[in-house]
Amino acid sequence: MEGEFSWPDIDPCYLGLGISDSDRAERYREFVRSAIPVGEWELIREALQRGQLTGNNRFANEVESIILGTAVKQPTECVQCR
């Protein structure tokens, strides 16, 4: 079948979400949406629209270092272990 994509294997849990492809897709969408609170969706959406990162400072610094090609300094000692 030319132009049609087929997964190598489909998880039995996904198949159990419904009888038809559209039923499974809708139930999976509902599952994913329920895992993220409404406020988080809004934060993610707004950050994407502004081209900004979402996450803590460490995450933002790591991404910045990858983009700029600089090394991120990691603590040599666990702060909580002191």
NUBA-860549 format. One record per atom (N, C-alpha, C, O, CB): residue number from 0; residue in one letter; atom name; x, y, z. Coordinates in nm, 3 decimals. Glycine has a CB too. Example, Ala and Ser with C-alpha at 12.3 -4.5 7.8 and 13.67 -1.06 7.14 Angstrom:
BEGIN
+-----+--------+-------+---------+---------+---------+
: num : residu : atome :       u :       v :       w :
+-----+--------+-------+---------+---------+---------+
:   0 :      a :     N :   1.319 :  -0.569 :   0.780 :
:   0 :      a :    CA :   1.230 :  -0.450 :   0.780 :
:   0 :      a :     C :   1.320 :  -0.330 :   0.780 :
:   0 :      a :     O :   1.424 :  -0.332 :   0.846 :
:   0 :      a :    CB :   1.131 :  -0.447 :   0.905 :
:   1 :      s :     N :   1.285 :  -0.225 :   0.708 :
:   1 :      s :    CA :   1.367 :  -0.106 :   0.714 :
:   1 :      s :     C :   1.290 :   0.003 :   0.787 :
:   1 :      s :     O :   1.341 :   0.114 :   0.804 :
:   1 :      s :    CB :   1.408 :  -0.060 :   0.572 :
+-----+--------+-------+---------+---------+---------+
END
This chain:
BEGIN
+-----+--------+-------+---------+---------+---------+
: num : residu : atome :       u :       v :       w :
+-----+--------+-------+---------+---------+---------+
:   0 :      m :     N :   0.084 :  -0.118 :   0.000 :
:   0 :      m :    CA :   0.000 :   0.000 :   0.000 :
:   0 :      m :     C :   0.088 :   0.124 :   0.000 :
:   0 :      m :     O :   0.144 :   0.161 :   0.103 :
:   0 :      m :    CB :  -0.095 :   0.000 :   0.121 :
:   1 :      e :     N :   0.099 :   0.185 :  -0.111 :
:   1 :      e :    CA :   0.186 :   0.300 :  -0.127 :
:   1 :      e :     C :   0.129 :   0.422 :  -0.057 :
:   1 :      e :     O :   0.009 :   0.451 :  -0.066 :
:   1 :      e :    CB :   0.207 :   0.330 :  -0.275 :
:   2 :      g :     N :   0.218 :   0.495 :   0.014 :
:   2 :      g :    CA :   0.177 :   0.616 :   0.082 :
:   2 :      g :     C :   0.112 :   0.594 :   0.217 :
:   2 :      g :     O :   0.075 :   0.690 :   0.283 :
:   2 :      g :    CB :   0.085 :   0.691 :  -0.005 :
:   3 :      e :     N :   0.097 :   0.471 :   0.258 :
:   3 :      e :    CA :   0.034 :   0.442 :   0.387 :
:   3 :      e :     C :   0.141 :   0.400 :   0.486 :
:   3 :      e :     O :   0.227 :   0.317 :   0.455 :
:   3 :      e :    CB :  -0.074 :   0.331 :   0.373 :
:   4 :      f :     N :   0.137 :   0.458 :   0.606 :
:   4 :      f :    CA :   0.236 :   0.428 :   0.709 :
:   4 :      f :     C :   0.184 :   0.316 :   0.798 :
:   4 :      f :     O :   0.065 :   0.312 :   0.832 :
:   4 :      f :    CB :   0.268 :   0.553 :   0.792 :
:   5 :      s :     N :   0.273 :   0.226 :   0.835 :
:   5 :      s :    CA :   0.234 :   0.117 :   0.924 :
:   5 :      s :     C :   0.339 :   0.102 :   1.033 :
:   5 :      s :     O :   0.458 :   0.089 :   1.004 :
:   5 :      s :    CB :   0.217 :  -0.017 :   0.846 :
:   6 :      w :     N :   0.294 :   0.105 :   1.159 :
:   6 :      w :    CA :   0.386 :   0.084 :   1.270 :
:   6 :      w :     C :   0.432 :  -0.061 :   1.270 :
:   6 :      w :     O :   0.355 :  -0.150 :   1.235 :
:   6 :      w :    CB :   0.319 :   0.120 :   1.405 :
:   7 :      p :     N :   0.558 :  -0.087 :   1.311 :
:   7 :      p :    CA :   0.607 :  -0.226 :   1.315 :
:   7 :      p :     C :   0.524 :  -0.312 :   1.411 :
:   7 :      p :     O :   0.497 :  -0.429 :   1.383 :
:   7 :      p :    CB :   0.754 :  -0.229 :   1.358 :
:   8 :      d :     N :   0.484 :  -0.255 :   1.523 :
:   8 :      d :    CA :   0.397 :  -0.325 :   1.616 :
:   8 :      d :     C :   0.317 :  -0.222 :   1.694 :
:   8 :      d :     O :   0.368 :  -0.115 :   1.727 :
:   8 :      d :    CB :   0.478 :  -0.418 :   1.713 :
:   9 :      i :     N :   0.196 :  -0.253 :   1.722 :
:   9 :      i :    CA :   0.110 :  -0.161 :   1.796 :
:   9 :      i :     C :   0.087 :  -0.221 :   1.934 :
:   9 :      i :     O :   0.052 :  -0.338 :   1.948 :
:   9 :      i :    CB :  -0.026 :  -0.136 :   1.721 :
:  10 :      d :     N :   0.106 :  -0.138 :   2.035 :
:  10 :      d :    CA :   0.093 :  -0.183 :   2.174 :
:  10 :      d :     C :  -0.049 :  -0.233 :   2.199 :
:  10 :      d :     O :  -0.146 :  -0.166 :   2.161 :
:  10 :      d :    CB :   0.128 :  -0.069 :   2.271 :
:  11 :      p :     N :  -0.062 :  -0.349 :   2.262 :
:  11 :      p :    CA :  -0.195 :  -0.403 :   2.293 :
:  11 :      p :     C :  -0.278 :  -0.308 :   2.380 :
:  11 :      p :     O :  -0.401 :  -0.306 :   2.369 :
:  11 :      p :    CB :  -0.182 :  -0.537 :   2.362 :
:  12 :      c :     N :  -0.214 :  -0.230 :   2.466 :
:  12 :      c :    CA :  -0.287 :  -0.133 :   2.549 :
:  12 :      c :     C :  -0.353 :  -0.027 :   2.462 :
:  12 :      c :     O :  -0.465 :   0.015 :   2.488 :
:  12 :      c :    CB :  -0.192 :  -0.067 :   2.652 :
:  13 :      y :     N :  -0.281 :   0.017 :   2.359 :
:  13 :      y :    CA :  -0.338 :   0.116 :   2.267 :
:  13 :      y :     C :  -0.456 :   0.055 :   2.192 :
:  13 :      y :     O :  -0.559 :   0.120 :   2.176 :
:  13 :      y :    CB :  -0.231 :   0.167 :   2.168 :
:  14 :      l :     N :  -0.441 :  -0.068 :   2.146 :
:  14 :      l :    CA :  -0.550 :  -0.134 :   2.075 :
:  14 :      l :     C :  -0.673 :  -0.149 :   2.164 :
:  14 :      l :     O :  -0.786 :  -0.148 :   2.115 :
:  14 :      l :    CB :  -0.506 :  -0.271 :   2.025 :
:  15 :      g :     N :  -0.650 :  -0.161 :   2.295 :
:  15 :      g :    CA :  -0.760 :  -0.176 :   2.388 :
:  15 :      g :     C :  -0.837 :  -0.048 :   2.415 :
:  15 :      g :     O :  -0.939 :  -0.051 :   2.484 :
:  15 :      g :    CB :  -0.710 :  -0.230 :   2.515 :
:  16 :      l :     N :  -0.791 :   0.064 :   2.361 :
:  16 :      l :    CA :  -0.858 :   0.191 :   2.385 :
:  16 :      l :     C :  -0.988 :   0.207 :   2.305 :
:  16 :      l :     O :  -1.070 :   0.293 :   2.336 :
:  16 :      l :    CB :  -0.765 :   0.305 :   2.352 :
:  17 :      g :     N :  -1.007 :   0.125 :   2.202 :
:  17 :      g :    CA :  -1.129 :   0.136 :   2.122 :
:  17 :      g :     C :  -1.128 :   0.041 :   2.005 :
:  17 :      g :     O :  -1.028 :  -0.024 :   1.976 :
:  17 :      g :    CB :  -1.146 :   0.278 :   2.072 :
:  18 :      i :     N :  -1.242 :   0.034 :   1.938 :
:  18 :      i :    CA :  -1.258 :  -0.058 :   1.825 :
:  18 :      i :     C :  -1.197 :   0.001 :   1.698 :
:  18 :      i :     O :  -1.128 :  -0.069 :   1.624 :
:  18 :      i :    CB :  -1.406 :  -0.090 :   1.803 :
:  19 :      s :     N :  -1.223 :   0.128 :   1.674 :
:  19 :      s :    CA :  -1.174 :   0.190 :   1.551 :
:  19 :      s :     C :  -1.051 :   0.276 :   1.579 :
:  19 :      s :     O :  -1.022 :   0.312 :   1.693 :
:  19 :      s :    CB :  -1.285 :   0.276 :   1.485 :
:  20 :      d :     N :  -0.979 :   0.308 :   1.471 :
:  20 :      d :    CA :  -0.863 :   0.396 :   1.484 :
:  20 :      d :     C :  -0.903 :   0.531 :   1.543 :
:  20 :      d :     O :  -0.832 :   0.585 :   1.627 :
:  20 :      d :    CB :  -0.796 :   0.416 :   1.347 :
:  21 :      s :     N :  -1.017 :   0.586 :   1.499 :
:  21 :      s :    CA :  -1.058 :   0.717 :   1.548 :
:  21 :      s :     C :  -1.097 :   0.711 :   1.696 :
:  21 :      s :     O :  -1.070 :   0.806 :   1.770 :
:  21 :      s :    CB :  -1.176 :   0.770 :   1.465 :
:  22 :      d :     N :  -1.159 :   0.602 :   1.740 :
:  22 :      d :    CA :  -1.192 :   0.586 :   1.883 :
:  22 :      d :     C :  -1.064 :   0.581 :   1.966 :
:  22 :      d :     O :  -1.054 :   0.647 :   2.069 :
:  22 :      d :    CB :  -1.275 :   0.457 :   1.905 :
:  23 :      r :     N :  -0.968 :   0.503 :   1.922 :
:  23 :      r :    CA :  -0.841 :   0.491 :   1.996 :
:  23 :      r :     C :  -0.769 :   0.624 :   2.001 :
:  23 :      r :     O :  -0.717 :   0.663 :   2.105 :
:  23 :      r :    CB :  -0.750 :   0.384 :   1.931 :
:  24 :      a :     N :  -0.765 :   0.694 :   1.888 :
:  24 :      a :    CA :  -0.696 :   0.823 :   1.882 :
:  24 :      a :     C :  -0.760 :   0.923 :   1.977 :
:  24 :      a :     O :  -0.690 :   0.996 :   2.048 :
:  24 :      a :    CB :  -0.696 :   0.879 :   1.739 :
:  25 :      e :     N :  -0.894 :   0.928 :   1.979 :
:  25 :      e :    CA :  -0.965 :   1.022 :   2.067 :
:  25 :      e :     C :  -0.940 :   0.988 :   2.214 :
:  25 :      e :     O :  -0.915 :   1.078 :   2.294 :
:  25 :      e :    CB :  -1.116 :   1.020 :   2.038 :
:  26 :      r :     N :  -0.946 :   0.863 :   2.249 :
:  26 :      r :    CA :  -0.923 :   0.824 :   2.389 :
:  26 :      r :     C :  -0.779 :   0.852 :   2.431 :
:  26 :      r :     O :  -0.753 :   0.890 :   2.545 :
:  26 :      r :    CB :  -0.957 :   0.677 :   2.409 :
:  27 :      y :     N :  -0.685 :   0.831 :   2.339 :
:  27 :      y :    CA :  -0.545 :   0.860 :   2.370 :
:  27 :      y :     C :  -0.525 :   1.010 :   2.390 :
:  27 :      y :     O :  -0.454 :   1.051 :   2.481 :
:  27 :      y :    CB :  -0.452 :   0.807 :   2.257 :
:  28 :      r :     N :  -0.588 :   1.092 :   2.306 :
:  28 :      r :    CA :  -0.582 :   1.238 :   2.322 :
:  28 :      r :     C :  -0.635 :   1.279 :   2.458 :
:  28 :      r :     O :  -0.576 :   1.362 :   2.527 :
:  28 :      r :    CB :  -0.662 :   1.309 :   2.210 :
:  29 :      e :     N :  -0.747 :   1.221 :   2.498 :
:  29 :      e :    CA :  -0.805 :   1.251 :   2.629 :
:  29 :      e :     C :  -0.709 :   1.213 :   2.741 :
:  29 :      e :     O :  -0.695 :   1.286 :   2.839 :
:  29 :      e :    CB :  -0.939 :   1.179 :   2.646 :
:  30 :      f :     N :  -0.645 :   1.098 :   2.727 :
:  30 :      f :    CA :  -0.548 :   1.052 :   2.827 :
:  30 :      f :     C :  -0.432 :   1.150 :   2.840 :
:  30 :      f :     O :  -0.395 :   1.187 :   2.952 :
:  30 :      f :    CB :  -0.495 :   0.912 :   2.789 :
:  31 :      v :     N :  -0.375 :   1.192 :   2.730 :
:  31 :      v :    CA :  -0.262 :   1.284 :   2.732 :
:  31 :      v :     C :  -0.305 :   1.419 :   2.791 :
:  31 :      v :     O :  -0.234 :   1.476 :   2.873 :
:  31 :      v :    CB :  -0.204 :   1.303 :   2.590 :
:  32 :      r :     N :  -0.419 :   1.469 :   2.749 :
:  32 :      r :    CA :  -0.467 :   1.598 :   2.799 :
:  32 :      r :     C :  -0.493 :   1.593 :   2.949 :
:  32 :      r :     O :  -0.469 :   1.692 :   3.019 :
:  32 :      r :    CB :  -0.595 :   1.639 :   2.726 :
:  33 :      s :     N :  -0.541 :   1.481 :   3.000 :
:  33 :      s :    CA :  -0.572 :   1.471 :   3.142 :
:  33 :      s :     C :  -0.446 :   1.466 :   3.229 :
:  33 :      s :     O :  -0.453 :   1.491 :   3.349 :
:  33 :      s :    CB :  -0.657 :   1.349 :   3.169 :
:  34 :      a :     N :  -0.332 :   1.433 :   3.169 :
:  34 :      a :    CA :  -0.208 :   1.420 :   3.245 :
:  34 :      a :     C :  -0.142 :   1.555 :   3.273 :
:  34 :      a :     O :  -0.056 :   1.565 :   3.361 :
:  34 :      a :    CB :  -0.111 :   1.331 :   3.169 :
:  35 :      i :     N :  -0.181 :   1.658 :   3.200 :
:  35 :      i :    CA :  -0.121 :   1.790 :   3.216 :
:  35 :      i :     C :  -0.229 :   1.888 :   3.259 :
:  35 :      i :     O :  -0.328 :   1.905 :   3.188 :
:  35 :      i :    CB :  -0.051 :   1.838 :   3.084 :
:  36 :      p :     N :  -0.212 :   1.953 :   3.375 :
:  36 :      p :    CA :  -0.312 :   2.049 :   3.422 :
:  36 :      p :     C :  -0.331 :   2.164 :   3.322 :
:  36 :      p :     O :  -0.239 :   2.200 :   3.249 :
:  36 :      p :    CB :  -0.272 :   2.104 :   3.559 :
:  37 :      v :     N :  -0.451 :   2.222 :   3.322 :
:  37 :      v :    CA :  -0.485 :   2.330 :   3.229 :
:  37 :      v :     C :  -0.383 :   2.443 :   3.237 :
:  37 :      v :     O :  -0.342 :   2.495 :   3.133 :
:  37 :      v :    CB :  -0.625 :   2.384 :   3.260 :
:  38 :      g :     N :  -0.341 :   2.483 :   3.355 :
:  38 :      g :    CA :  -0.244 :   2.591 :   3.370 :
:  38 :      g :     C :  -0.111 :   2.560 :   3.302 :
:  38 :      g :     O :  -0.045 :   2.649 :   3.248 :
:  38 :      g :    CB :  -0.220 :   2.619 :   3.516 :
:  39 :      e :     N :  -0.072 :   2.433 :   3.305 :
:  39 :      e :    CA :   0.053 :   2.393 :   3.240 :
:  39 :      e :     C :   0.040 :   2.404 :   3.088 :
:  39 :      e :     O :   0.132 :   2.449 :   3.021 :
:  39 :      e :    CB :   0.092 :   2.249 :   3.280 :
:  40 :      w :     N :  -0.076 :   2.363 :   3.034 :
:  40 :      w :    CA :  -0.099 :   2.376 :   2.889 :
:  40 :      w :     C :  -0.086 :   2.522 :   2.848 :
:  40 :      w :     O :  -0.024 :   2.553 :   2.746 :
:  40 :      w :    CB :  -0.238 :   2.321 :   2.850 :
:  41 :      e :     N :  -0.144 :   2.611 :   2.927 :
:  41 :      e :    CA :  -0.138 :   2.754 :   2.895 :
:  41 :      e :     C :   0.006 :   2.805 :   2.900 :
:  41 :      e :     O :   0.047 :   2.881 :   2.813 :
:  41 :      e :    CB :  -0.225 :   2.834 :   2.992 :
:  42 :      l :     N :   0.083 :   2.762 :   3.001 :
:  42 :      l :    CA :   0.223 :   2.802 :   3.013 :
:  42 :      l :     C :   0.302 :   2.754 :   2.891 :
:  42 :      l :     O :   0.380 :   2.830 :   2.834 :
:  42 :      l :    CB :   0.284 :   2.746 :   3.142 :
:  43 :      i :     N :   0.282 :   2.629 :   2.853 :
:  43 :      i :    CA :   0.353 :   2.573 :   2.738 :
:  43 :      i :     C :   0.314 :   2.646 :   2.610 :
:  43 :      i :     O :   0.400 :   2.683 :   2.530 :
:  43 :      i :    CB :   0.323 :   2.421 :   2.724 :
:  44 :      r :     N :   0.185 :   2.668 :   2.590 :
:  44 :      r :    CA :   0.136 :   2.735 :   2.469 :
:  44 :      r :     C :   0.193 :   2.876 :   2.458 :
:  44 :      r :     O :   0.240 :   2.916 :   2.352 :
:  44 :      r :    CB :  -0.018 :   2.741 :   2.469 :
:  45 :      e :     N :   0.189 :   2.951 :   2.569 :
:  45 :      e :    CA :   0.241 :   3.089 :   2.567 :
:  45 :      e :     C :   0.391 :   3.091 :   2.543 :
:  45 :      e :     O :   0.442 :   3.177 :   2.471 :
:  45 :      e :    CB :   0.207 :   3.160 :   2.698 :
:  46 :      a :     N :   0.464 :   2.998 :   2.604 :
:  46 :      a :    CA :   0.609 :   2.992 :   2.584 :
:  46 :      a :     C :   0.642 :   2.961 :   2.439 :
:  46 :      a :     O :   0.735 :   3.018 :   2.382 :
:  46 :      a :    CB :   0.672 :   2.888 :   2.678 :
:  47 :      l :     N :   0.567 :   2.869 :   2.379 :
:  47 :      l :    CA :   0.590 :   2.836 :   2.238 :
:  47 :      l :     C :   0.564 :   2.956 :   2.149 :
:  47 :      l :     O :   0.638 :   2.981 :   2.054 :
:  47 :      l :    CB :   0.502 :   2.719 :   2.196 :
:  48 :      q :     N :   0.458 :   3.030 :   2.178 :
:  48 :      q :    CA :   0.425 :   3.147 :   2.096 :
:  48 :      q :     C :   0.532 :   3.254 :   2.106 :
:  48 :      q :     O :   0.556 :   3.328 :   2.010 :
:  48 :      q :    CB :   0.291 :   3.204 :   2.139 :
:  49 :      r :     N :   0.598 :   3.264 :   2.222 :
:  49 :      r :    CA :   0.705 :   3.363 :   2.241 :
:  49 :      r :     C :   0.842 :   3.308 :   2.205 :
:  49 :      r :     O :   0.940 :   3.383 :   2.202 :
:  49 :      r :    CB :   0.706 :   3.412 :   2.385 :
:  50 :      g :     N :   0.850 :   3.177 :   2.176 :
:  50 :      g :    CA :   0.979 :   3.116 :   2.146 :
:  50 :      g :     C :   1.066 :   3.101 :   2.269 :
:  50 :      g :     O :   1.188 :   3.105 :   2.260 :
:  50 :      g :    CB :   1.052 :   3.198 :   2.042 :
:  51 :      q :     N :   1.003 :   3.083 :   2.385 :
:  51 :      q :    CA :   1.076 :   3.070 :   2.511 :
:  51 :      q :     C :   1.072 :   2.926 :   2.560 :
:  51 :      q :     O :   0.987 :   2.846 :   2.521 :
:  51 :      q :    CB :   1.017 :   3.164 :   2.617 :
:  52 :      l :     N :   1.167 :   2.895 :   2.648 :
:  52 :      l :    CA :   1.172 :   2.764 :   2.711 :
:  52 :      l :     C :   1.081 :   2.761 :   2.833 :
:  52 :      l :     O :   1.054 :   2.864 :   2.894 :
:  52 :      l :    CB :   1.315 :   2.728 :   2.751 :
:  53 :      t :     N :   1.035 :   2.642 :   2.867 :
:  53 :      t :    CA :   0.967 :   2.622 :   2.994 :
:  53 :      t :     C :   1.052 :   2.525 :   3.074 :
:  53 :      t :     O :   1.102 :   2.426 :   3.019 :
:  53 :      t :    CB :   0.820 :   2.569 :   2.975 :
:  54 :      g :     N :   1.068 :   2.551 :   3.200 :
:  54 :      g :    CA :   1.150 :   2.464 :   3.285 :
:  54 :      g :     C :   1.225 :   2.548 :   3.386 :
:  54 :      g :     O :   1.210 :   2.671 :   3.391 :
:  54 :      g :    CB :   1.249 :   2.381 :   3.201 :
:  55 :      n :     N :   1.305 :   2.481 :   3.468 :
:  55 :      n :    CA :   1.380 :   2.553 :   3.570 :
:  55 :      n :     C :   1.508 :   2.614 :   3.510 :
:  55 :      n :     O :   1.538 :   2.594 :   3.393 :
:  55 :      n :    CB :   1.416 :   2.459 :   3.686 :
:  56 :      n :     N :   1.581 :   2.688 :   3.591 :
:  56 :      n :    CA :   1.702 :   2.756 :   3.543 :
:  56 :      n :     C :   1.807 :   2.659 :   3.492 :
:  56 :      n :     O :   1.873 :   2.686 :   3.392 :
:  56 :      n :    CB :   1.762 :   2.840 :   3.654 :
:  57 :      r :     N :   1.822 :   2.546 :   3.559 :
:  57 :      r :    CA :   1.922 :   2.448 :   3.516 :
:  57 :      r :     C :   1.891 :   2.400 :   3.374 :
:  57 :      r :     O :   1.981 :   2.391 :   3.290 :
:  57 :      r :    CB :   1.926 :   2.327 :   3.613 :
:  58 :      f :     N :   1.764 :   2.369 :   3.347 :
:  58 :      f :    CA :   1.725 :   2.325 :   3.214 :
:  58 :      f :     C :   1.753 :   2.433 :   3.111 :
:  58 :      f :     O :   1.811 :   2.406 :   3.006 :
:  58 :      f :    CB :   1.576 :   2.287 :   3.213 :
:  59 :      a :     N :   1.712 :   2.557 :   3.141 :
:  59 :      a :    CA :   1.734 :   2.667 :   3.048 :
:  59 :      a :     C :   1.883 :   2.688 :   3.022 :
:  59 :      a :     O :   1.923 :   2.712 :   2.908 :
:  59 :      a :    CB :   1.672 :   2.796 :   3.102 :
:  60 :      n :     N :   1.965 :   2.678 :   3.126 :
:  60 :      n :    CA :   2.111 :   2.694 :   3.110 :
:  60 :      n :     C :   2.170 :   2.583 :   3.024 :
:  60 :      n :     O :   2.257 :   2.608 :   2.941 :
:  60 :      n :    CB :   2.179 :   2.695 :   3.246 :
:  61 :      e :     N :   2.122 :   2.460 :   3.043 :
:  61 :      e :    CA :   2.173 :   2.348 :   2.964 :
:  61 :      e :     C :   2.138 :   2.365 :   2.817 :
:  61 :      e :     O :   2.222 :   2.343 :   2.730 :
:  61 :      e :    CB :   2.118 :   2.215 :   3.016 :
:  62 :      v :     N :   2.015 :   2.405 :   2.788 :
:  62 :      v :    CA :   1.974 :   2.427 :   2.650 :
:  62 :      v :     C :   2.054 :   2.542 :   2.589 :
:  62 :      v :     O :   2.100 :   2.533 :   2.475 :
:  62 :      v :    CB :   1.823 :   2.456 :   2.641 :
:  63 :      e :     N :   2.070 :   2.648 :   2.664 :
:  63 :      e :    CA :   2.148 :   2.762 :   2.616 :
:  63 :      e :     C :   2.291 :   2.721 :   2.583 :
:  63 :      e :     O :   2.347 :   2.763 :   2.482 :
:  63 :      e :    CB :   2.149 :   2.875 :   2.719 :
:  64 :      s :     N :   2.350 :   2.638 :   2.668 :
:  64 :      s :    CA :   2.487 :   2.594 :   2.643 :
:  64 :      s :     C :   2.497 :   2.508 :   2.518 :
:  64 :      s :     O :   2.596 :   2.515 :   2.445 :
:  64 :      s :    CB :   2.541 :   2.517 :   2.764 :
:  65 :      i :     N :   2.395 :   2.429 :   2.493 :
:  65 :      i :    CA :   2.396 :   2.346 :   2.372 :
:  65 :      i :     C :   2.385 :   2.435 :   2.249 :
:  65 :      i :     O :   2.457 :   2.415 :   2.150 :
:  65 :      i :    CB :   2.280 :   2.244 :   2.374 :
:  66 :      i :     N :   2.297 :   2.533 :   2.255 :
:  66 :      i :    CA :   2.278 :   2.623 :   2.141 :
:  66 :      i :     C :   2.403 :   2.707 :   2.116 :
:  66 :      i :     O :   2.445 :   2.726 :   2.002 :
:  66 :      i :    CB :   2.158 :   2.716 :   2.166 :
:  67 :      l :     N :   2.463 :   2.756 :   2.225 :
:  67 :      l :    CA :   2.581 :   2.843 :   2.211 :
:  67 :      l :     C :   2.711 :   2.764 :   2.202 :
:  67 :      l :     O :   2.816 :   2.821 :   2.171 :
:  67 :      l :    CB :   2.588 :   2.939 :   2.328 :
:  68 :      g :     N :   2.705 :   2.633 :   2.230 :
:  68 :      g :    CA :   2.824 :   2.549 :   2.223 :
:  68 :      g :     C :   2.918 :   2.566 :   2.340 :
:  68 :      g :     O :   3.038 :   2.542 :   2.327 :
:  68 :      g :    CB :   2.898 :   2.579 :   2.097 :
:  69 :      t :     N :   2.867 :   2.607 :   2.455 :
:  69 :      t :    CA :   2.950 :   2.624 :   2.573 :
:  69 :      t :     C :   2.921 :   2.513 :   2.673 :
:  69 :      t :     O :   2.814 :   2.453 :   2.671 :
:  69 :      t :    CB :   2.927 :   2.763 :   2.638 :
:  70 :      a :     N :   3.015 :   2.487 :   2.758 :
:  70 :      a :    CA :   2.999 :   2.382 :   2.859 :
:  70 :      a :     C :   2.920 :   2.435 :   2.977 :
:  70 :      a :     O :   2.934 :   2.551 :   3.016 :
:  70 :      a :    CB :   3.135 :   2.328 :   2.905 :
:  71 :      v :     N :   2.839 :   2.349 :   3.034 :
:  71 :      v :    CA :   2.765 :   2.383 :   3.155 :
:  71 :      v :     C :   2.841 :   2.325 :   3.271 :
:  71 :      v :     O :   2.871 :   2.205 :   3.273 :
:  71 :      v :    CB :   2.617 :   2.330 :   3.150 :
:  72 :      k :     N :   2.872 :   2.409 :   3.370 :
:  72 :      k :    CA :   2.945 :   2.363 :   3.487 :
:  72 :      k :     C :   2.849 :   2.293 :   3.581 :
:  72 :      k :     O :   2.746 :   2.350 :   3.619 :
:  72 :      k :    CB :   3.017 :   2.479 :   3.558 :
:  73 :      q :     N :   2.882 :   2.171 :   3.618 :
:  73 :      q :    CA :   2.801 :   2.095 :   3.712 :
:  73 :      q :     C :   2.868 :   2.099 :   3.849 :
:  73 :      q :     O :   2.991 :   2.100 :   3.856 :
:  73 :      q :    CB :   2.783 :   1.949 :   3.664 :
:  74 :      p :     N :   2.791 :   2.101 :   3.957 :
:  74 :      p :    CA :   2.852 :   2.099 :   4.090 :
:  74 :      p :     C :   2.932 :   1.971 :   4.108 :
:  74 :      p :     O :   2.892 :   1.864 :   4.061 :
:  74 :      p :    CB :   2.744 :   2.113 :   4.200 :
:  75 :      t :     N :   3.044 :   1.983 :   4.175 :
:  75 :      t :    CA :   3.129 :   1.866 :   4.198 :
:  75 :      t :     C :   3.082 :   1.786 :   4.318 :
:  75 :      t :     O :   3.121 :   1.671 :   4.336 :
:  75 :      t :    CB :   3.274 :   1.908 :   4.218 :
:  76 :      e :     N :   2.999 :   1.847 :   4.399 :
:  76 :      e :    CA :   2.952 :   1.782 :   4.521 :
:  76 :      e :     C :   2.801 :   1.799 :   4.531 :
:  76 :      e :     O :   2.747 :   1.905 :   4.496 :
:  76 :      e :    CB :   3.022 :   1.841 :   4.647 :
:  77 :      c :     N :   2.734 :   1.698 :   4.578 :
:  77 :      c :    CA :   2.589 :   1.703 :   4.597 :
:  77 :      c :     C :   2.557 :   1.804 :   4.706 :
:  77 :      c :     O :   2.604 :   1.790 :   4.819 :
:  77 :      c :    CB :   2.533 :   1.563 :   4.633 :
:  78 :      v :     N :   2.478 :   1.904 :   4.674 :
:  78 :      v :    CA :   2.444 :   2.009 :   4.768 :
:  78 :      v :     C :   2.366 :   1.952 :   4.886 :
:  78 :      v :     O :   2.386 :   1.994 :   5.000 :
:  78 :      v :    CB :   2.363 :   2.120 :   4.699 :
:  79 :      q :     N :   2.278 :   1.856 :   4.860 :
:  79 :      q :    CA :   2.196 :   1.798 :   4.966 :
:  79 :      q :     C :   2.277 :   1.707 :   5.057 :
:  79 :      q :     O :   2.233 :   1.676 :   5.168 :
:  79 :      q :    CB :   2.081 :   1.721 :   4.905 :
:  80 :      c :     N :   2.394 :   1.662 :   5.013 :
:  80 :      c :    CA :   2.477 :   1.569 :   5.091 :
:  80 :      c :     C :   2.560 :   1.638 :   5.197 :
:  80 :      c :     O :   2.622 :   1.571 :   5.280 :
:  80 :      c :    CB :   2.567 :   1.491 :   5.000 :
:  81 :      r :     N :   2.563 :   1.771 :   5.197 :
:  81 :      r :    CA :   2.645 :   1.844 :   5.294 :
:  81 :      r :     C :   2.589 :   1.837 :   5.432 :
:  81 :      r :     O :   2.646 :   1.893 :   5.525 :
:  81 :      r :    CB :   2.659 :   1.987 :   5.253 :
+-----+--------+-------+---------+---------+---------+
END
